[in-house]
Amino acid sequence: MVESRALYRHEGDGTLIELRLSSIHQVFDSFDPAPFPERSLDNEVEDYIVSSARDITIHEPIKLVFYLPPEQLALTETIGLADAIHNYFNYRLAMAQRALRHQRREGRITLAIGLAFLFACITLRQLVYTIDRGTLAQIIAEGLLISGWVAMWRPLSLFLYDWWPIQRSCAVFTKLAAVPVDVRPLAEAPLALRP
């Protein structure tokens, strides 16, 4: 993993996620008709914020900094930007937690189905061995055993691996739902962010 110190500037003990904008309206999805505090973020802005937060270790403090032209600083949307960002990531957190709950439920159901199928395959295998011990019987018996264990692949995958990315998203969205947000004049933007 690339260290965030090489990619992002620091201020105090926190890492800055900085965005240079020509208008506050660039932050939000222009097709979302919801009132300002509930509006969705623009996809590119959201992707940048989330991917930057993922780059930075989860325990390292972060701060979102938006650089705007002077005439944009006094707009109502700018003043309520922190609330809008927090509302949006609280919503994303709720959706990620819901996805995690659904995945756990799916894991329990697939585990029950997989175990039942494995038990049936093992029972049939024993039945095959009681009828015959020849080569064909051994092939069928081993095929049943392999089929039973293959049926366990999906539940094991769900319980061992598939939940990690969703859990990581929950941690990132929790952090972004409370991130400090600062709006600064464009003149204060670092040279790398200036036009």
Secondary structure, DSSP 4 states (H G I P E B T S, - for coil): ---HHHHS-EETTEEEEEEE-S-GGGGB-TT--S-GGGPPBPHHHHHHHHHHHHHS-TTS-EEEEEEE-GGGTTSHHHHTHHHHHHHHHHHHHHHHHHHHHHHHHHHHHHHHHHHHHHHHHHHHHHHHHHH--SHHHHHHHHHHHHHHHHTTHHHHHIIIIIHHHHHHHHHHHHHHTT--EEEEEGGGS-GGG--
